[in-house]
Amino acid sequence: MTMTDYETINIPISVEAHNYAKKFAAQQLKLEKKTQVYLNTLMVYAVDNFLKMMDIQTDLEYSDSWNPVIRCYHNVADLAIMNVGKLECRFVLPEQEKIKLPPEVLEDRIGYLFVRLEESLQSGEILGFLPIYEPDEMPEEVETDELEDIEILFESLQSLESGNNALVGDIDPVFARVKYRLEIEDLTNTIAHLEWIYRTKKYYEWQAAATNFFETYLGLGERVLADNFMEIVKDKYKENENVQLRDLAEDLMNKLVEIWEKGNKNF
């Protein structure tokens, strides 16, 4: 991945992008859906070309936005980035200042890139990047002045790539334990959440924040006061379970911080 300094970035929207947009829009029945699919397709294809120019490997075919069934029923504009996850590419109209995020894109994303379209639909200006927040706290509406510089996107991609690459080959025992405990095969979004914690919080907050993410993911609520023997036994079991979860969150956070800080020294 190539990193550099950026101010205003305009990305071209190619003829190929419009060809795909016409093809995908023609598959829709309603005019409103045709327009939505058309503009979403322009965004994804334009961002795909931009990231490829930055030596970032993408996979259009693996993106939900390139899946005809998902595209038909959902308002998605995601771009799959290899060894990282899915980046949502949202278009912004010329005079638009607030952007609503549809419910279907509030999960399974590493972040959101916003591009303001020119009226001619021949190019767009990258407005900024919105990284993921803590679970269940992604805003449904975003204002353009709340976005972060695109440098944050490239920093996040670099960290996520190094974290996910650690899963390749012989799996680390810490990653294996996390997969087993959370009952998931793909740790991409988990790593994305922890990268956000690493980047935005103080080092002494990392463990608590990572533990909170694990508890939220597993749906573990606060403990209630026990008023009989069986509740006391269950309460004690849950307390031990939370201790184990906290230790696991700490181990994973430490493993990722080691990877990321090593990468920062080499950068």
C-alpha positions as CSV (number, residue, x, y, z in Angstrom):
1,M,0.0,0.0,0.0
2,T,1.3,3.5,-0.9
3,M,0.9,6.3,1.6
4,T,1.3,10.0,0.8
5,D,-0.1,13.4,1.7
6,Y,-3.5,14.3,0.3
7,E,-5.6,17.4,0.1
8,T,-8.5,17.4,-2.4
9,I,-8.8,14.2,-4.3
10,N,-10.9,13.9,-7.4
11,I,-11.4,10.5,-8.9
12,P,-12.6,9.9,-12.5
13,I,-15.7,7.9,-13.3
14,S,-14.8,5.9,-16.4
15,V,-17.0,4.8,-19.3
16,E,-16.6,1.3,-18.0
17,A,-18.2,2.4,-14.7
18,H,-21.2,3.8,-16.6
19,N,-21.5,0.7,-18.7
20,Y,-21.7,-1.5,-15.5
21,A,-24.1,1.0,-14.0
22,K,-26.5,0.9,-17.0
23,K,-26.4,-2.9,-17.0
24,F,-27.1,-3.3,-13.3
25,A,-29.8,-0.5,-13.3
26,A,-31.6,-2.2,-16.2
27,Q,-32.1,-5.2,-14.0
28,Q,-34.3,-3.2,-11.6
29,L,-38.0,-2.6,-11.9
30,K,-38.6,0.7,-10.2
31,L,-37.2,4.0,-11.3
32,E,-36.0,4.9,-7.8
33,K,-34.2,1.6,-7.5
34,K,-32.6,2.0,-10.9
35,T,-31.2,5.4,-9.9
36,Q,-29.9,4.0,-6.6
37,V,-28.2,1.1,-8.2
38,Y,-26.8,3.3,-11.0
39,L,-25.1,5.7,-8.6
40,N,-24.0,3.0,-6.2
41,T,-22.3,1.1,-9.1
42,L,-20.5,4.3,-10.3
43,M,-19.1,4.8,-6.8
44,V,-17.9,1.3,-6.2
45,Y,-16.2,1.0,-9.6
46,A,-14.6,4.5,-9.3
47,V,-13.3,3.7,-5.8
48,D,-12.1,0.3,-7.0
49,N,-10.0,2.0,-9.7
50,F,-8.7,4.6,-7.3
51,L,-7.6,2.0,-4.7
52,K,-5.9,-0.2,-7.4
53,M,-3.9,2.9,-8.4
54,M,-2.8,3.0,-4.8
55,D,-1.6,-0.6,-5.0
56,I,-4.5,-1.8,-2.8
57,Q,-5.9,-5.2,-4.0
58,T,-9.6,-5.4,-4.3
59,D,-12.2,-8.0,-5.3
60,L,-15.2,-6.6,-7.1
61,E,-16.7,-10.1,-7.6
62,Y,-16.8,-10.8,-3.9
63,S,-18.6,-7.5,-3.1
64,D,-22.3,-7.5,-2.2
65,S,-22.8,-4.7,-4.6
66,W,-21.7,-6.9,-7.5
67,N,-24.1,-9.7,-6.4
68,P,-27.4,-9.3,-8.4
69,V,-29.6,-10.8,-5.7
70,I,-28.2,-8.7,-2.9
71,R,-28.1,-5.6,-5.1
72,C,-31.7,-6.0,-6.0
73,Y,-33.0,-6.2,-2.4
74,H,-30.5,-4.0,-0.5
75,N,-29.0,-0.6,-0.8
76,V,-25.3,-1.6,-0.8
77,A,-22.2,0.0,-2.3
78,D,-19.5,-2.1,-0.7
79,L,-16.1,-2.9,-2.2
80,A,-14.2,-6.0,-0.9
81,I,-10.6,-5.3,-0.2
82,M,-8.4,-8.4,-0.1
83,N,-7.0,-9.4,3.3
84,V,-8.9,-6.6,4.9
85,G,-12.7,-6.6,4.6
86,K,-15.5,-4.6,2.9
87,L,-15.4,-0.8,2.5
88,E,-18.7,0.9,1.9
89,C,-18.5,3.5,-0.8
90,R,-21.3,6.0,-0.5
91,F,-22.2,8.7,-3.0
92,V,-23.0,12.2,-1.9
93,L,-25.0,14.5,-4.2
94,P,-23.7,18.0,-5.1
95,E,-25.6,20.0,-2.5
96,Q,-26.0,17.2,0.1
97,E,-24.5,17.8,3.5
98,K,-26.1,14.9,5.5
99,I,-25.9,11.3,4.4
100,K,-28.2,8.5,5.7
101,L,-26.6,5.1,6.0
102,P,-29.1,2.3,5.2
103,P,-29.5,-0.4,8.0
104,E,-28.0,-3.1,5.8
105,V,-24.6,-1.4,5.7
106,L,-24.2,-0.7,9.4
107,E,-22.6,-4.1,10.0
108,D,-20.0,-6.2,8.2
109,R,-18.0,-3.1,7.1
110,I,-14.5,-1.9,8.0
111,G,-15.6,1.7,7.4
112,Y,-17.2,4.1,5.0
113,L,-15.8,6.3,2.2
114,F,-17.8,9.2,1.0
115,V,-17.5,10.8,-2.5
116,R,-19.4,13.8,-3.8
117,L,-20.5,13.3,-7.3
118,E,-20.2,16.0,-9.9
119,E,-23.4,16.8,-11.8
120,S,-21.9,15.4,-15.0
121,L,-21.2,12.1,-13.2
122,Q,-17.8,12.1,-14.8
123,S,-15.9,12.4,-11.6
124,G,-16.2,12.7,-7.8
125,E,-14.4,14.4,-4.9
126,I,-13.5,12.2,-2.0
127,L,-14.9,13.9,1.1
128,G,-13.5,11.7,3.8
129,F,-13.6,8.5,5.7
130,L,-15.8,7.3,8.5
131,P,-14.3,4.4,10.5
132,I,-16.4,2.0,12.4
133,Y,-17.4,2.8,16.0
134,E,-18.2,0.5,18.8
135,P,-20.9,-2.2,18.3
136,D,-24.4,-0.8,18.0
137,E,-23.2,2.7,17.9
138,M,-22.8,3.4,14.1
139,P,-24.8,6.5,13.3
140,E,-27.7,6.2,10.8
141,E,-26.9,9.7,9.5
142,V,-23.6,11.4,8.9
143,E,-22.7,15.0,8.2
144,T,-19.9,15.7,5.8
145,D,-18.0,17.8,8.3
146,E,-17.8,14.8,10.7
147,L,-15.6,12.8,8.3
148,E,-12.0,12.1,8.9
149,D,-9.2,12.6,6.4
150,I,-8.5,9.9,3.9
151,E,-5.1,9.3,5.5
152,I,-7.0,7.5,8.3
153,L,-8.4,5.1,5.7
154,F,-5.0,4.2,4.5
155,E,-3.7,3.8,8.0
156,S,-6.6,1.6,8.9
157,L,-6.1,-0.5,5.7
158,Q,-2.5,-1.0,6.5
159,S,-3.2,-2.2,10.1
160,L,-6.1,-4.4,9.1
161,E,-4.0,-6.0,6.3
162,S,-1.2,-6.8,8.7
163,G,-3.6,-8.1,11.3
164,N,-5.5,-10.3,8.9
165,N,-2.3,-11.6,7.3
166,A,-1.3,-13.0,10.7
167,L,-4.2,-15.5,10.2
168,V,-2.6,-16.9,7.1
169,G,-0.8,-20.3,7.4
170,D,-0.5,-21.9,10.8
171,I,-3.1,-20.2,12.9
172,D,-2.0,-18.5,16.0
173,P,-3.4,-20.1,19.2
174,V,-4.8,-16.7,20.3
175,F,-6.8,-16.3,17.0
176,A,-7.9,-19.9,17.3
177,R,-9.3,-19.4,20.8
178,V,-11.1,-16.2,19.7
179,K,-12.7,-18.0,16.8
180,Y,-13.8,-20.8,19.0
181,R,-15.2,-18.5,21.8
182,L,-17.0,-16.2,19.4
183,E,-18.1,-19.0,17.2
184,I,-17.0,-17.3,14.0
185,E,-14.7,-18.3,11.2
186,D,-13.9,-14.8,9.8
187,L,-12.2,-12.4,12.2
188,T,-12.1,-9.5,9.8
189,N,-14.7,-7.4,11.5
190,T,-13.4,-8.3,14.9
191,I,-9.9,-7.1,14.0
192,A,-11.5,-3.9,12.5
193,H,-13.2,-3.1,15.8
194,L,-10.0,-3.7,17.7
195,E,-8.0,-1.5,15.2
196,W,-10.4,1.3,15.9
197,I,-9.9,0.8,19.7
198,Y,-6.1,0.8,19.2
199,R,-6.2,4.0,17.1
200,T,-8.7,6.1,19.0
201,K,-8.3,5.1,22.7
202,K,-5.6,5.4,25.3
203,Y,-3.4,2.3,25.9
204,Y,-4.8,1.8,29.4
205,E,-8.4,1.7,27.9
206,W,-7.6,-1.0,25.3
207,Q,-8.4,-4.1,27.5
208,A,-11.7,-2.7,28.9
209,A,-12.8,-1.6,25.4
210,A,-11.9,-4.9,23.8
211,T,-13.7,-6.8,26.6
212,N,-16.8,-4.7,26.1
213,F,-16.7,-5.5,22.4
214,F,-16.6,-9.2,23.1
215,E,-19.4,-9.0,25.6
216,T,-21.5,-7.0,23.3
217,Y,-20.9,-9.4,20.4
218,L,-21.9,-12.3,22.6
219,G,-24.9,-10.5,24.0
220,L,-23.8,-10.8,27.6
221,G,-25.8,-8.4,29.7
222,E,-25.0,-7.1,33.2
223,R,-25.3,-9.5,36.0
224,V,-28.4,-9.4,38.2
225,L,-28.4,-10.0,41.9
226,A,-29.0,-13.6,42.8
227,D,-31.7,-14.4,45.3
228,N,-31.5,-18.2,45.5
229,F,-28.9,-21.0,45.3
230,M,-29.3,-21.8,41.7
231,E,-29.0,-18.2,40.7
232,I,-25.9,-17.9,42.8
233,V,-24.3,-20.9,41.0
234,K,-25.3,-19.4,37.6
235,D,-24.0,-16.0,38.7
236,K,-20.7,-17.4,39.8
237,Y,-20.3,-19.4,36.5
238,K,-21.1,-16.2,34.5
239,E,-18.5,-14.3,36.6
240,N,-15.8,-16.9,35.8
241,E,-16.9,-16.8,32.1
242,N,-16.5,-13.0,32.0
243,V,-13.0,-13.3,33.5
244,Q,-12.0,-15.8,30.8
245,L,-13.5,-13.5,28.2
246,R,-11.6,-10.6,29.6
247,D,-8.3,-12.5,29.5
248,L,-9.0,-13.6,25.9
249,A,-9.8,-10.0,24.8
250,E,-6.5,-8.9,26.4
251,D,-4.5,-11.7,24.7
252,L,-6.0,-10.8,21.3
253,M,-5.5,-7.1,21.8
254,N,-1.9,-7.6,22.9
255,K,-1.2,-9.8,19.9
256,L,-2.6,-7.2,17.4
257,V,-0.8,-4.3,19.1
258,E,2.5,-6.2,18.8
259,I,1.8,-6.7,15.1
260,W,0.7,-3.1,14.5
261,E,3.5,-1.5,16.4
262,K,6.1,-3.6,14.7
263,G,4.6,-2.6,11.3
264,N,4.7,1.1,12.4
265,K,8.4,0.8,13.2
266,N,9.1,-0.7,9.8
267,F,7.0,1.9,8.0
